[in-house]
Structure formats: structure tokens, C-alpha cells
Amino acid sequence: MSAPVRNEVVYGAGFFRDVQKLQHEVQEKLAELLDVLARDAFEFSGQHTIKLLVADHRNRIYKRLARL
């Protein structure tokens, strides 16, 4: 059996700065989700690069992404 594929996760310049502004509980949940993303991102077959640009609350994220 082959080793599980690990995806490459690349972070945008302000991603970690954004994460520091989130509540502690949200930061912990995000850390868990990032681990899952790196290990098995939506059942991709093969290695993929995933770029995380920003982190914010749901009600603000789409406006921020529109400015990128």
C-alpha cells in the first residue's frame, strides 16, 4: 500500500496575521481543519497545491476576497 498523498498548503502574505485576530477557539478549529486539508483535501487524487489567502469571519470574507 502506498503512503498517503500530502497536499502542499501555501499561505498568503497576510494569512497568519488574520488568524491572530480570530478568537482563540476559532484558531484551534482552524488548525485542525488545516491539518485535514494537508492530509486529505476533498479526496484529490495526486498531490495538489492549496493557497490560503486570508482568514476572516464568514460575514466579511467574500468582500475581502473580492478586493484581491
PyMOL Python script that loads the backbone (N, CA, C, O; Angstrom):
from pymol import cmd

cmd.read_pdbstr("""\
ATOM      1  N   MET A   1       0.844  -1.171   0.000  1.00  0.00           N
ATOM      2  CA  MET A   1       0.000   0.000   0.000  1.00  0.00           C
ATOM      3  C   MET A   1       0.893   1.239   0.000  1.00  0.00           C
ATOM      4  O   MET A   1       1.870   1.297   0.746  1.00  0.00           O
ATOM      5  N   SER A   2       0.569   2.219  -0.821  1.00  0.00           N
ATOM      6  CA  SER A   2       1.394   3.419  -0.922  1.00  0.00           C
ATOM      7  C   SER A   2       1.093   4.386   0.219  1.00  0.00           C
ATOM      8  O   SER A   2       0.030   4.349   0.839  1.00  0.00           O
ATOM      9  N   ALA A   3       2.073   5.253   0.467  1.00  0.00           N
ATOM     10  CA  ALA A   3       1.922   6.262   1.526  1.00  0.00           C
ATOM     11  C   ALA A   3       0.855   7.268   1.118  1.00  0.00           C
ATOM     12  O   ALA A   3       0.694   7.542  -0.072  1.00  0.00           O
ATOM     13  N   PRO A   4       0.119   7.827   2.087  1.00  0.00           N
ATOM     14  CA  PRO A   4      -0.911   8.810   1.751  1.00  0.00           C
ATOM     15  C   PRO A   4      -0.289  10.063   1.129  1.00  0.00           C
ATOM     16  O   PRO A   4       0.800  10.493   1.509  1.00  0.00           O
ATOM     17  N   VAL A   5      -1.004  10.626   0.172  1.00  0.00           N
ATOM     18  CA  VAL A   5      -0.536  11.837  -0.503  1.00  0.00           C
ATOM     19  C   VAL A   5      -0.741  13.019   0.419  1.00  0.00           C
ATOM     20  O   VAL A   5      -1.801  13.166   1.028  1.00  0.00           O
ATOM     21  N   ARG A   6       0.276  13.865   0.522  1.00  0.00           N
ATOM     22  CA  ARG A   6       0.156  15.082   1.308  1.00  0.00           C
ATOM     23  C   ARG A   6       0.108  16.249   0.350  1.00  0.00           C
ATOM     24  O   ARG A   6       0.951  16.372  -0.538  1.00  0.00           O
ATOM     25  N   ASN A   7      -0.864  17.089   0.529  1.00  0.00           N
ATOM     26  CA  ASN A   7      -1.009  18.265  -0.311  1.00  0.00           C
ATOM     27  C   ASN A   7      -0.114  19.373   0.211  1.00  0.00           C
ATOM     28  O   ASN A   7       0.149  19.457   1.410  1.00  0.00           O
ATOM     29  N   GLU A   8       0.350  20.219  -0.688  1.00  0.00           N
ATOM     30  CA  GLU A   8       1.141  21.369  -0.282  1.00  0.00           C
ATOM     31  C   GLU A   8       0.193  22.519   0.017  1.00  0.00           C
ATOM     32  O   GLU A   8      -0.627  22.892  -0.823  1.00  0.00           O
ATOM     33  N   VAL A   9       0.308  23.077   1.212  1.00  0.00           N
ATOM     34  CA  VAL A   9      -0.516  24.220   1.594  1.00  0.00           C
ATOM     35  C   VAL A   9       0.390  25.442   1.615  1.00  0.00           C
ATOM     36  O   VAL A   9       1.386  25.471   2.338  1.00  0.00           O
ATOM     37  N   VAL A  10       0.042  26.454   0.818  1.00  0.00           N
ATOM     38  CA  VAL A  10       0.808  27.700   0.717  1.00  0.00           C
ATOM     39  C   VAL A  10      -0.045  28.800   1.303  1.00  0.00           C
ATOM     40  O   VAL A  10      -1.246  28.862   1.040  1.00  0.00           O
ATOM     41  N   TYR A  11       0.556  29.666   2.093  1.00  0.00           N
ATOM     42  CA  TYR A  11      -0.187  30.711   2.777  1.00  0.00           C
ATOM     43  C   TYR A  11       0.110  32.078   2.165  1.00  0.00           C
ATOM     44  O   TYR A  11       1.261  32.398   1.869  1.00  0.00           O
ATOM     45  N   GLY A  12      -0.946  32.885   1.978  1.00  0.00           N
ATOM     46  CA  GLY A  12      -0.792  34.246   1.501  1.00  0.00           C
ATOM     47  C   GLY A  12      -0.094  35.100   2.547  1.00  0.00           C
ATOM     48  O   GLY A  12       0.003  34.714   3.712  1.00  0.00           O
ATOM     49  N   ALA A  13       0.392  36.261   2.125  1.00  0.00           N
ATOM     50  CA  ALA A  13       1.196  37.131   2.981  1.00  0.00           C
ATOM     51  C   ALA A  13       0.499  37.510   4.285  1.00  0.00           C
ATOM     52  O   ALA A  13       1.160  37.589   5.320  1.00  0.00           O
ATOM     53  N   GLY A  14      -0.796  37.745   4.272  1.00  0.00           N
ATOM     54  CA  GLY A  14      -1.488  38.197   5.466  1.00  0.00           C
ATOM     55  C   GLY A  14      -2.263  37.133   6.200  1.00  0.00           C
ATOM     56  O   GLY A  14      -2.960  37.438   7.168  1.00  0.00           O
ATOM     57  N   PHE A  15      -2.160  35.880   5.763  1.00  0.00           N
ATOM     58  CA  PHE A  15      -2.990  34.823   6.347  1.00  0.00           C
ATOM     59  C   PHE A  15      -2.772  34.680   7.850  1.00  0.00           C
ATOM     60  O   PHE A  15      -3.738  34.669   8.612  1.00  0.00           O
ATOM     61  N   PHE A  16      -1.523  34.570   8.285  1.00  0.00           N
ATOM     62  CA  PHE A  16      -1.268  34.341   9.708  1.00  0.00           C
ATOM     63  C   PHE A  16      -1.589  35.577  10.540  1.00  0.00           C
ATOM     64  O   PHE A  16      -1.998  35.460  11.695  1.00  0.00           O
ATOM     65  N   ARG A  17      -1.407  36.748   9.967  1.00  0.00           N
ATOM     66  CA  ARG A  17      -1.808  37.985  10.655  1.00  0.00           C
ATOM     67  C   ARG A  17      -3.324  37.968  10.891  1.00  0.00           C
ATOM     68  O   ARG A  17      -3.799  38.341  11.963  1.00  0.00           O
ATOM     69  N   ASP A  18      -4.066  37.533   9.882  1.00  0.00           N
ATOM     70  CA  ASP A  18      -5.519  37.414  10.009  1.00  0.00           C
ATOM     71  C   ASP A  18      -5.899  36.407  11.087  1.00  0.00           C
ATOM     72  O   ASP A  18      -6.798  36.658  11.890  1.00  0.00           O
ATOM     73  N   VAL A  19      -5.215  35.273  11.102  1.00  0.00           N
ATOM     74  CA  VAL A  19      -5.525  34.216  12.063  1.00  0.00           C
ATOM     75  C   VAL A  19      -5.336  34.724  13.490  1.00  0.00           C
ATOM     76  O   VAL A  19      -6.118  34.376  14.375  1.00  0.00           O
ATOM     77  N   GLN A  20      -4.319  35.535  13.724  1.00  0.00           N
ATOM     78  CA  GLN A  20      -4.062  36.058  15.071  1.00  0.00           C
ATOM     79  C   GLN A  20      -5.201  36.950  15.558  1.00  0.00           C
ATOM     80  O   GLN A  20      -5.365  37.128  16.765  1.00  0.00           O
ATOM     81  N   LYS A  21      -5.981  37.506  14.654  1.00  0.00           N
ATOM     82  CA  LYS A  21      -7.099  38.373  15.023  1.00  0.00           C
ATOM     83  C   LYS A  21      -8.362  37.585  15.371  1.00  0.00           C
ATOM     84  O   LYS A  21      -9.304  38.143  15.934  1.00  0.00           O
ATOM     85  N   LEU A  22      -8.387  36.305  15.045  1.00  0.00           N
ATOM     86  CA  LEU A  22      -9.555  35.469  15.316  1.00  0.00           C
ATOM     87  C   LEU A  22      -9.587  35.048  16.785  1.00  0.00           C
ATOM     88  O   LEU A  22      -8.560  35.040  17.462  1.00  0.00           O
ATOM     89  N   GLN A  23     -10.772  34.702  17.262  1.00  0.00           N
ATOM     90  CA  GLN A  23     -10.904  34.200  18.626  1.00  0.00           C
ATOM     91  C   GLN A  23     -10.102  32.917  18.780  1.00  0.00           C
ATOM     92  O   GLN A  23      -9.906  32.171  17.821  1.00  0.00           O
ATOM     93  N   HIS A  24      -9.639  32.673  20.004  1.00  0.00           N
ATOM     94  CA  HIS A  24      -8.792  31.509  20.275  1.00  0.00           C
ATOM     95  C   HIS A  24      -9.460  30.202  19.869  1.00  0.00           C
ATOM     96  O   HIS A  24      -8.808  29.328  19.298  1.00  0.00           O
ATOM     97  N   GLU A  25     -10.743  30.056  20.155  1.00  0.00           N
ATOM     98  CA  GLU A  25     -11.461  28.827  19.804  1.00  0.00           C
ATOM     99  C   GLU A  25     -11.481  28.632  18.286  1.00  0.00           C
ATOM    100  O   GLU A  25     -11.362  27.508  17.798  1.00  0.00           O
ATOM    101  N   VAL A  26     -11.629  29.716  17.556  1.00  0.00           N
ATOM    102  CA  VAL A  26     -11.646  29.656  16.092  1.00  0.00           C
ATOM    103  C   VAL A  26     -10.266  29.282  15.574  1.00  0.00           C
ATOM    104  O   VAL A  26     -10.150  28.510  14.622  1.00  0.00           O
ATOM    105  N   GLN A  27      -9.218  29.822  16.192  1.00  0.00           N
ATOM    106  CA  GLN A  27      -7.850  29.477  15.793  1.00  0.00           C
ATOM    107  C   GLN A  27      -7.587  27.988  15.970  1.00  0.00           C
ATOM    108  O   GLN A  27      -6.967  27.359  15.112  1.00  0.00           O
ATOM    109  N   GLU A  28      -8.056  27.422  17.076  1.00  0.00           N
ATOM    110  CA  GLU A  28      -7.856  25.996  17.327  1.00  0.00           C
ATOM    111  C   GLU A  28      -8.590  25.148  16.293  1.00  0.00           C
ATOM    112  O   GLU A  28      -8.031  24.178  15.781  1.00  0.00           O
ATOM    113  N   LYS A  29      -9.823  25.500  15.984  1.00  0.00           N
ATOM    114  CA  LYS A  29     -10.596  24.757  14.978  1.00  0.00           C
ATOM    115  C   LYS A  29      -9.938  24.875  13.609  1.00  0.00           C
ATOM    116  O   LYS A  29      -9.876  23.901  12.860  1.00  0.00           O
ATOM    117  N   LEU A  30      -9.449  26.061  13.285  1.00  0.00           N
ATOM    118  CA  LEU A  30      -8.760  26.276  12.013  1.00  0.00           C
ATOM    119  C   LEU A  30      -7.514  25.406  11.910  1.00  0.00           C
ATOM    120  O   LEU A  30      -7.241  24.840  10.852  1.00  0.00           O
ATOM    121  N   ALA A  31      -6.760  25.295  12.994  1.00  0.00           N
ATOM    122  CA  ALA A  31      -5.561  24.449  12.998  1.00  0.00           C
ATOM    123  C   ALA A  31      -5.921  22.999  12.689  1.00  0.00           C
ATOM    124  O   ALA A  31      -5.214  22.330  11.935  1.00  0.00           O
ATOM    125  N   GLU A  32      -7.012  22.513  13.265  1.00  0.00           N
ATOM    126  CA  GLU A  32      -7.463  21.146  12.984  1.00  0.00           C
ATOM    127  C   GLU A  32      -7.845  20.991  11.512  1.00  0.00           C
ATOM    128  O   GLU A  32      -7.489  20.003  10.869  1.00  0.00           O
ATOM    129  N   LEU A  33      -8.563  21.964  10.994  1.00  0.00           N
ATOM    130  CA  LEU A  33      -9.000  21.898   9.596  1.00  0.00           C
ATOM    131  C   LEU A  33      -7.829  21.981   8.629  1.00  0.00           C
ATOM    132  O   LEU A  33      -7.840  21.325   7.587  1.00  0.00           O
ATOM    133  N   LEU A  34      -6.826  22.773   8.959  1.00  0.00           N
ATOM    134  CA  LEU A  34      -5.643  22.871   8.098  1.00  0.00           C
ATOM    135  C   LEU A  34      -4.900  21.544   8.039  1.00  0.00           C
ATOM    136  O   LEU A  34      -4.360  21.175   6.996  1.00  0.00           O
ATOM    137  N   ASP A  35      -4.872  20.832   9.149  1.00  0.00           N
ATOM    138  CA  ASP A  35      -4.236  19.515   9.164  1.00  0.00           C
ATOM    139  C   ASP A  35      -4.988  18.549   8.258  1.00  0.00           C
ATOM    140  O   ASP A  35      -4.371  17.799   7.502  1.00  0.00           O
ATOM    141  N   VAL A  36      -6.307  18.562   8.328  1.00  0.00           N
ATOM    142  CA  VAL A  36      -7.125  17.711   7.452  1.00  0.00           C
ATOM    143  C   VAL A  36      -6.901  18.104   5.994  1.00  0.00           C
ATOM    144  O   VAL A  36      -6.770  17.236   5.131  1.00  0.00           O
ATOM    145  N   LEU A  37      -6.857  19.391   5.721  1.00  0.00           N
ATOM    146  CA  LEU A  37      -6.651  19.883   4.362  1.00  0.00           C
ATOM    147  C   LEU A  37      -5.321  19.391   3.798  1.00  0.00           C
ATOM    148  O   LEU A  37      -5.250  18.976   2.641  1.00  0.00           O
ATOM    149  N   ALA A  38      -4.283  19.435   4.602  1.00  0.00           N
ATOM    150  CA  ALA A  38      -2.964  18.988   4.150  1.00  0.00           C
ATOM    151  C   ALA A  38      -2.932  17.478   3.917  1.00  0.00           C
ATOM    152  O   ALA A  38      -2.269  17.001   2.997  1.00  0.00           O
ATOM    153  N   ARG A  39      -3.650  16.733   4.752  1.00  0.00           N
ATOM    154  CA  ARG A  39      -3.633  15.269   4.635  1.00  0.00           C
ATOM    155  C   ARG A  39      -4.529  14.750   3.521  1.00  0.00           C
ATOM    156  O   ARG A  39      -4.106  13.908   2.729  1.00  0.00           O
ATOM    157  N   ASP A  40      -5.762  15.244   3.450  1.00  0.00           N
ATOM    158  CA  ASP A  40      -6.713  14.676   2.503  1.00  0.00           C
ATOM    159  C   ASP A  40      -7.741  15.733   2.122  1.00  0.00           C
ATOM    160  O   ASP A  40      -8.847  15.761   2.660  1.00  0.00           O
ATOM    161  N   ALA A  41      -7.370  16.583   1.204  1.00  0.00           N
ATOM    162  CA  ALA A  41      -8.223  17.708   0.814  1.00  0.00           C
ATOM    163  C   ALA A  41      -9.288  17.254  -0.183  1.00  0.00           C
ATOM    164  O   ALA A  41      -9.026  17.188  -1.384  1.00  0.00           O
ATOM    165  N   PHE A  42     -10.464  16.947   0.300  1.00  0.00           N
ATOM    166  CA  PHE A  42     -11.621  16.642  -0.551  1.00  0.00           C
ATOM    167  C   PHE A  42     -11.347  15.534  -1.551  1.00  0.00           C
ATOM    168  O   PHE A  42     -11.818  15.566  -2.688  1.00  0.00           O
ATOM    169  N   GLU A  43     -10.575  14.553  -1.104  1.00  0.00           N
ATOM    170  CA  GLU A  43     -10.325  13.358  -1.900  1.00  0.00           C
ATOM    171  C   GLU A  43      -9.673  13.637  -3.250  1.00  0.00           C
ATOM    172  O   GLU A  43     -10.030  13.010  -4.247  1.00  0.00           O
ATOM    173  N   PHE A  44      -8.726  14.565  -3.295  1.00  0.00           N
ATOM    174  CA  PHE A  44      -7.950  14.779  -4.521  1.00  0.00           C
ATOM    175  C   PHE A  44      -7.151  13.514  -4.799  1.00  0.00           C
ATOM    176  O   PHE A  44      -6.696  12.847  -3.869  1.00  0.00           O
ATOM    177  N   SER A  45      -6.984  13.190  -6.043  1.00  0.00           N
ATOM    178  CA  SER A  45      -6.111  12.070  -6.382  1.00  0.00           C
ATOM    179  C   SER A  45      -4.813  12.661  -6.917  1.00  0.00           C
ATOM    180  O   SER A  45      -4.785  13.246  -8.000  1.00  0.00           O
ATOM    181  N   GLY A  46      -3.768  12.507  -6.168  1.00  0.00           N
ATOM    182  CA  GLY A  46      -2.491  13.100  -6.526  1.00  0.00           C
ATOM    183  C   GLY A  46      -2.217  14.312  -5.650  1.00  0.00           C
ATOM    184  O   GLY A  46      -3.059  14.739  -4.860  1.00  0.00           O
ATOM    185  N   GLN A  47      -1.024  14.849  -5.810  1.00  0.00           N
ATOM    186  CA  GLN A  47      -0.623  15.981  -4.977  1.00  0.00           C
ATOM    187  C   GLN A  47      -1.110  17.282  -5.593  1.00  0.00           C
ATOM    188  O   GLN A  47      -1.044  17.472  -6.808  1.00  0.00           O
ATOM    189  N   HIS A  48      -1.599  18.178  -4.738  1.00  0.00           N
ATOM    190  CA  HIS A  48      -2.094  19.477  -5.166  1.00  0.00           C
ATOM    191  C   HIS A  48      -1.508  20.568  -4.282  1.00  0.00           C
ATOM    192  O   HIS A  48      -1.105  20.309  -3.148  1.00  0.00           O
ATOM    193  N   THR A  49      -1.465  21.780  -4.801  1.00  0.00           N
ATOM    194  CA  THR A  49      -1.068  22.939  -4.022  1.00  0.00           C
ATOM    195  C   THR A  49      -2.316  23.738  -3.706  1.00  0.00           C
ATOM    196  O   THR A  49      -3.097  24.062  -4.601  1.00  0.00           O
ATOM    197  N   ILE A  50      -2.503  24.051  -2.448  1.00  0.00           N
ATOM    198  CA  ILE A  50      -3.656  24.798  -1.977  1.00  0.00           C
ATOM    199  C   ILE A  50      -3.138  26.100  -1.389  1.00  0.00           C
ATOM    200  O   ILE A  50      -2.299  26.073  -0.488  1.00  0.00           O
ATOM    201  N   LYS A  51      -3.619  27.246  -1.878  1.00  0.00           N
ATOM    202  CA  LYS A  51      -3.151  28.535  -1.399  1.00  0.00           C
ATOM    203  C   LYS A  51      -4.250  29.184  -0.573  1.00  0.00           C
ATOM    204  O   LYS A  51      -5.356  29.419  -1.060  1.00  0.00           O
ATOM    205  N   LEU A  52      -3.931  29.469   0.681  1.00  0.00           N
ATOM    206  CA  LEU A  52      -4.862  30.119   1.593  1.00  0.00           C
ATOM    207  C   LEU A  52      -4.485  31.595   1.651  1.00  0.00           C
ATOM    208  O   LEU A  52      -3.390  31.942   2.095  1.00  0.00           O
ATOM    209  N   LEU A  53      -5.379  32.455   1.208  1.00  0.00           N
ATOM    210  CA  LEU A  53      -5.068  33.873   1.071  1.00  0.00           C
ATOM    211  C   LEU A  53      -5.384  34.686   2.318  1.00  0.00           C
ATOM    212  O   LEU A  53      -4.549  35.463   2.781  1.00  0.00           O
ATOM    213  N   VAL A  54      -6.570  34.514   2.857  1.00  0.00           N
ATOM    214  CA  VAL A  54      -6.993  35.294   4.012  1.00  0.00           C
ATOM    215  C   VAL A  54      -7.789  34.409   4.959  1.00  0.00           C
ATOM    216  O   VAL A  54      -8.261  33.335   4.585  1.00  0.00           O
ATOM    217  N   ALA A  55      -7.926  34.876   6.183  1.00  0.00           N
ATOM    218  CA  ALA A  55      -8.768  34.199   7.169  1.00  0.00           C
ATOM    219  C   ALA A  55      -9.606  35.275   7.840  1.00  0.00           C
ATOM    220  O   ALA A  55      -9.074  36.273   8.326  1.00  0.00           O
ATOM    221  N   ASP A  56     -10.899  35.074   7.864  1.00  0.00           N
ATOM    222  CA  ASP A  56     -11.785  36.075   8.461  1.00  0.00           C
ATOM    223  C   ASP A  56     -13.123  35.419   8.760  1.00  0.00           C
ATOM    224  O   ASP A  56     -13.352  34.260   8.412  1.00  0.00           O
ATOM    225  N   HIS A  57     -13.983  36.154   9.395  1.00  0.00           N
ATOM    226  CA  HIS A  57     -15.320  35.654   9.676  1.00  0.00           C
ATOM    227  C   HIS A  57     -16.123  35.559   8.389  1.00  0.00           C
ATOM    228  O   HIS A  57     -15.884  36.297   7.434  1.00  0.00           O
ATOM    229  N   ARG A  58     -17.067  34.649   8.380  1.00  0.00           N
ATOM    230  CA  ARG A  58     -17.877  34.370   7.199  1.00  0.00           C
ATOM    231  C   ARG A  58     -18.558  35.620   6.634  1.00  0.00           C
ATOM    232  O   ARG A  58     -18.668  35.761   5.416  1.00  0.00           O
ATOM    233  N   ASN A  59     -19.009  36.514   7.490  1.00  0.00           N
ATOM    234  CA  ASN A  59     -19.728  37.682   7.002  1.00  0.00           C
ATOM    235  C   ASN A  59     -18.824  38.736   6.357  1.00  0.00           C
ATOM    236  O   ASN A  59     -19.326  39.693   5.768  1.00  0.00           O
ATOM    237  N   ARG A  60     -17.503  38.579   6.457  1.00  0.00           N
ATOM    238  CA  ARG A  60     -16.575  39.543   5.849  1.00  0.00           C
ATOM    239  C   ARG A  60     -15.685  38.956   4.767  1.00  0.00           C
ATOM    240  O   ARG A  60     -15.083  39.707   3.999  1.00  0.00           O
ATOM    241  N   ILE A  61     -15.586  37.658   4.686  1.00  0.00           N
ATOM    242  CA  ILE A  61     -14.584  37.033   3.822  1.00  0.00           C
ATOM    243  C   ILE A  61     -14.793  37.307   2.350  1.00  0.00           C
ATOM    244  O   ILE A  61     -13.821  37.534   1.629  1.00  0.00           O
ATOM    245  N   TYR A  62     -16.021  37.292   1.883  1.00  0.00           N
ATOM    246  CA  TYR A  62     -16.271  37.464   0.437  1.00  0.00           C
ATOM    247  C   TYR A  62     -15.927  38.866  -0.016  1.00  0.00           C
ATOM    248  O   TYR A  62     -15.413  39.044  -1.120  1.00  0.00           O
ATOM    249  N   LYS A  63     -16.198  39.868   0.808  1.00  0.00           N
ATOM    250  CA  LYS A  63     -15.810  41.245   0.465  1.00  0.00           C
ATOM    251  C   LYS A  63     -14.309  41.387   0.396  1.00  0.00           C
ATOM    252  O   LYS A  63     -13.786  42.066  -0.487  1.00  0.00           O
ATOM    253  N   ARG A  64     -13.612  40.753   1.317  1.00  0.00           N
ATOM    254  CA  ARG A  64     -12.136  40.820   1.318  1.00  0.00           C
ATOM    255  C   ARG A  64     -11.563  40.117   0.096  1.00  0.00           C
ATOM    256  O   ARG A  64     -10.635  40.625  -0.535  1.00  0.00           O
ATOM    257  N   LEU A  65     -12.100  38.968  -0.238  1.00  0.00           N
ATOM    258  CA  LEU A  65     -11.593  38.233  -1.395  1.00  0.00           C
ATOM    259  C   LEU A  65     -11.854  38.988  -2.693  1.00  0.00           C
ATOM    260  O   LEU A  65     -11.063  38.897  -3.632  1.00  0.00           O
ATOM    261  N   ALA A  66     -12.932  39.715  -2.753  1.00  0.00           N
ATOM    262  CA  ALA A  66     -13.246  40.491  -3.965  1.00  0.00           C
ATOM    263  C   ALA A  66     -12.202  41.577  -4.209  1.00  0.00           C
ATOM    264  O   ALA A  66     -11.992  41.996  -5.348  1.00  0.00           O
ATOM    265  N   ARG A  67     -11.547  42.032  -3.142  1.00  0.00           N
ATOM    266  CA  ARG A  67     -10.528  43.083  -3.290  1.00  0.00           C
ATOM    267  C   ARG A  67      -9.169  42.538  -3.701  1.00  0.00           C
ATOM    268  O   ARG A  67      -8.294  43.316  -4.082  1.00  0.00           O
ATOM    269  N   LEU A  68      -8.968  41.247  -3.637  1.00  0.00           N
ATOM    270  CA  LEU A  68      -7.660  40.658  -4.006  1.00  0.00           C
ATOM    271  C   LEU A  68      -7.468  40.613  -5.498  1.00  0.00           C
ATOM    272  O   LEU A  68      -6.431  40.151  -5.973  1.00  0.00           O
TER     273      LEU A  68
END
""", "prot")
cmd.dss("prot")
cmd.show_as("cartoon", "prot")
cmd.util.cbc("prot")
cmd.orient("prot")
